[in-house]
Amino acid sequence: MVDADQVGDLRKVFPVQSCDCGAKLPRDESDPRRYQWLELHEVVEPEFHEVQLFSSVCPRCGKVHVATLP
């Protein structure tokens, strides 16, 4: 994987804002699951993409919510 600062298209995707139990989920940007791919165009110049999926733990019931790939 390349460093995030070398990626031309970086998207941060977060899970739902509230848990099934009704509690609001905290927004935590630490330790995302990272997915990268490389697209080769006719002019061979690599263009890196990355999606970072974040997770959040419900402060009320402890359920873990993970964002899904767009």
C-alpha positions as CSV (number, residue, x, y, z in Angstrom):
1,M,0.0,0.0,0.0
2,V,1.1,3.5,-0.7
3,D,0.9,6.2,2.0
4,A,-2.4,8.0,2.2
5,D,-0.8,11.3,1.2
6,Q,0.2,9.8,-2.2
7,V,-3.4,8.9,-3.1
8,G,-5.1,11.1,-5.6
9,D,-8.7,10.1,-4.5
10,L,-9.1,9.4,-0.8
11,R,-12.6,8.9,0.6
12,K,-13.4,8.6,4.3
13,V,-16.5,6.5,4.9
14,F,-18.2,6.3,8.3
15,P,-20.8,3.9,9.7
16,V,-24.3,5.0,10.5
17,Q,-24.7,7.9,13.0
18,S,-26.8,6.0,15.5
19,C,-27.0,2.5,16.9
20,D,-30.0,0.2,16.7
21,C,-30.5,0.9,20.4
22,G,-30.9,4.7,19.7
23,A,-27.6,5.9,21.1
24,K,-25.6,8.3,19.0
25,L,-22.3,6.8,17.8
26,P,-19.0,8.6,18.4
27,R,-17.0,9.5,15.3
28,D,-13.6,7.9,15.5
29,E,-11.0,8.5,12.8
30,S,-8.3,6.2,14.2
31,D,-7.3,2.8,12.7
32,P,-9.5,2.6,9.5
33,R,-9.6,-0.5,7.3
34,R,-7.9,0.7,4.1
35,Y,-8.6,-0.5,0.6
36,Q,-6.5,0.7,-2.4
37,W,-6.6,0.0,-6.1
38,L,-4.6,1.3,-9.0
39,E,-6.1,2.3,-12.3
40,L,-4.0,2.4,-15.5
41,H,-5.1,4.7,-18.2
42,E,-4.0,4.9,-21.8
43,V,-1.3,7.2,-20.8
44,V,0.6,5.1,-18.3
45,E,0.5,7.3,-15.2
46,P,-0.6,5.5,-12.1
47,E,-3.5,6.9,-10.2
48,F,-4.0,5.6,-6.7
49,H,-7.4,5.5,-5.0
50,E,-8.2,4.7,-1.3
51,V,-11.3,4.2,0.7
52,Q,-10.9,4.3,4.5
53,L,-13.6,2.5,6.4
54,F,-14.0,3.6,10.0
55,S,-15.8,1.8,12.9
56,S,-17.6,3.1,15.9
57,V,-18.6,1.5,19.2
58,C,-21.9,2.4,20.7
59,P,-21.3,4.0,24.1
60,R,-24.6,2.5,25.4
61,C,-24.7,-1.1,24.3
62,G,-21.1,-1.7,23.0
63,K,-22.2,-2.8,19.5
64,V,-19.5,-2.2,16.9
65,H,-20.6,-0.5,13.7
66,V,-18.3,-0.7,10.6
67,A,-18.8,1.5,7.5
68,T,-19.4,-0.4,4.3
69,L,-17.6,0.1,1.0
70,P,-19.4,2.6,-1.2
